[in-house]
Amino acid sequence: MTRLLLIGPPGAGKGTQAVRLAETYLIPDISTGDIFRQNVRDQTALGKKAKAYMDAGDNVPDSLTNELIRHRLAEPDAENGFLLDGYPRTTDQVRELDEFLESHGTALDAVVELDADPDVVVERLRKRELEQNRSDDDEAVVRHRLDVYREQTEPLIDVYASRGSLLTVDAIGDIDEVTARIIGALAGRGIVQPDAATR
């Protein structure tokens, strides 16, 4: 049972690494960004509300996000572990997550911070904008998202560091290299791949 949180600035590769880690540790990848984008595509009530914030480069309000995450973590496939990508983003959301986990007698096993240079992040996201035609990857929006990240999300790093659960990994480089760094860092905390644990 592995419960992980992946944290880092927009464009650090969280989505890519989250998919790989979920496959490695046999846990669901719970991405708020993907869930919100699906709601936007489906034009749900939540999607319409979320789209206005996403297009402006702002975070979706805690009230909407917390409700979504609580429902998702209560689903059967998350009972034996999960990987959170994109949540929590604020200290208020950390408190919500803490309360939910405590009420279920569990806690996060580790928080992995993907560290990436802002200029590299901007270049990555500008490329993604061209490839995927994502309105939230315009350079001005990206710069604003990085400012929002520094203001609202970086304080979480201090919170988790003070608890001793933070692992900082260099997110610049080949995708396979970054994945290997993360798996190595987690192994150093005793968090191993399910198949390795049974050998």
C-alpha positions in Angstrom: 0.0 0.0 0.0 1.8 3.1 -1.3 0.4 6.6 -0.9 2.4 9.2 -2.8 2.2 12.9 -3.6 4.0 14.3 -6.6 4.6 18.1 -6.4 6.4 20.6 -8.6 5.9 23.6 -10.9 3.8 23.4 -14.1 5.9 21.8 -16.8 8.2 19.9 -14.5 6.9 16.6 -15.9 4.5 15.6 -13.2 1.9 14.1 -15.5 4.5 12.0 -17.4 6.2 10.7 -14.2 2.8 10.2 -12.4 1.7 7.7 -15.1 5.0 5.8 -14.9 5.0 5.7 -11.1 1.4 4.6 -11.0 2.3 1.7 -13.3 5.5 0.9 -11.3 3.8 0.8 -7.9 0.4 -0.6 -9.1 -1.6 2.4 -7.8 -4.0 4.8 -9.5 -2.7 8.1 -10.8 -5.1 10.7 -9.5 -4.5 13.9 -11.4 -6.7 16.9 -10.7 -5.6 18.5 -14.0 -6.8 15.5 -16.0 -10.1 15.3 -14.1 -10.8 19.0 -14.6 -9.8 18.9 -18.3 -12.2 15.9 -18.8 -15.0 17.9 -17.2 -14.1 20.8 -19.5 -14.3 18.6 -22.6 -17.6 17.1 -21.4 -18.9 20.6 -20.6 -20.1 19.6 -17.2 -21.1 22.2 -14.6 -17.8 21.7 -12.8 -15.9 21.9 -16.1 -17.5 25.2 -17.1 -16.5 26.7 -13.7 -13.0 25.3 -13.8 -12.3 26.4 -17.4 -12.5 30.1 -16.6 -9.8 29.7 -13.9 -7.7 27.3 -16.0 -7.7 29.6 -19.0 -6.5 32.5 -16.8 -3.7 30.4 -15.3 -5.3 30.4 -11.8 -5.9 27.5 -9.6 -9.4 26.1 -9.4 -10.9 27.1 -5.9 -10.3 24.8 -3.0 -14.0 24.2 -2.5 -14.4 22.6 -5.9 -11.1 20.7 -5.8 -11.5 19.3 -2.3 -14.9 17.9 -3.1 -13.6 16.2 -6.2 -10.6 14.7 -4.5 -12.6 13.4 -1.5 -14.9 11.5 -3.8 -12.0 10.2 -5.9 -10.0 8.9 -2.9 -13.1 7.1 -1.6 -13.3 5.0 -4.7 -12.4 1.3 -4.3 -9.2 1.4 -6.5 -7.6 4.0 -4.1 -8.1 1.9 -1.0 -4.7 0.2 -1.3 -2.7 3.3 -2.4 -2.7 6.1 -4.8 -0.5 8.8 -6.4 -1.7 12.4 -6.2 -0.7 14.7 -9.0 -1.7 18.4 -8.7 -3.3 18.2 -5.2 -2.8 19.6 -2.7 -1.7 22.9 -4.0 -2.3 25.1 -1.0 -1.8 24.7 2.8 -5.6 24.7 3.2 -5.8 21.7 0.8 -3.1 20.0 2.9 -5.3 20.3 5.9 -8.2 18.8 4.0 -6.1 15.9 2.8 -4.7 15.4 6.3 -8.2 15.2 7.7 -9.4 12.8 5.0 -6.4 10.4 5.5 -6.6 10.6 9.3 -10.3 9.7 9.1 -9.3 6.6 7.2 -6.4 5.7 9.4 -3.7 6.4 6.8 -1.1 9.0 5.8 1.2 9.8 2.9 4.2 7.6 2.6 6.3 10.2 0.7 6.1 13.5 -1.1 8.2 13.7 -4.2 9.2 17.2 -5.3 10.2 17.6 -9.0 12.7 20.4 -9.1 13.0 22.3 -12.5 14.4 25.6 -13.7 11.7 28.1 -14.5 13.1 28.9 -18.0 13.3 25.3 -18.9 9.7 24.9 -17.7 8.5 27.8 -19.9 10.2 26.3 -23.0 8.7 22.9 -22.3 5.2 24.3 -22.0 5.5 26.5 -25.1 6.4 23.4 -27.0 3.4 21.6 -25.5 1.1 24.5 -26.5 2.1 24.1 -30.1 1.8 20.3 -30.0 -1.5 20.0 -28.1 -3.1 23.4 -28.6 -3.7 23.9 -24.9 -4.9 27.3 -24.0 -3.3 27.2 -20.6 0.2 26.8 -22.1 0.4 30.3 -23.6 3.7 31.9 -22.4 2.0 34.7 -20.5 -0.3 32.2 -18.8 2.6 29.9 -18.0 4.6 32.8 -16.4 1.5 33.6 -14.3 1.0 29.9 -13.4 4.6 29.8 -12.2 4.0 33.0 -10.1 0.8 31.3 -8.6 2.8 28.2 -7.9 5.6 30.1 -6.0 3.0 32.0 -4.0 0.6 29.3 -3.1 2.3 25.9 -3.5 5.9 26.3 -2.5 4.9 26.7 1.2 3.7 23.1 1.0 7.3 22.1 0.4 8.2 23.6 3.8 5.3 21.8 5.4 6.2 18.3 4.1 10.0 18.9 4.6 9.3 19.7 8.3 7.5 16.3 8.6 10.4 14.5 7.1 8.4 13.2 4.2 9.8 15.3 1.3 12.1 13.9 -1.4 13.5 16.4 -3.9 14.4 15.0 -7.3 16.0 16.8 -10.3 13.4 16.9 -13.0 15.6 18.0 -15.8 16.9 15.4 -18.2 15.8 12.3 -20.0 12.4 11.0 -18.9 13.8 7.5 -18.1 16.6 9.2 -16.0 14.1 11.2 -14.0 12.0 8.1 -13.4 15.0 6.2 -12.2 15.9 9.1 -9.8 12.5 9.0 -8.3 12.4 5.2 -7.9 15.8 5.4 -6.3 14.8 8.1 -3.9 11.7 6.2 -2.9 13.7 3.0 -2.4 16.0 4.9 -0.1 12.8 5.4 2.1 11.9 1.7 1.9 9.2 2.2 -0.7 9.9 -0.5 -3.3 8.1 -1.8 -6.4 5.6 -4.6 -5.5 7.4 -7.2 -7.5 10.7 -6.4 -5.8 9.1 -6.6 -2.4 8.1 -10.3 -3.0 11.5 -11.5 -4.2 
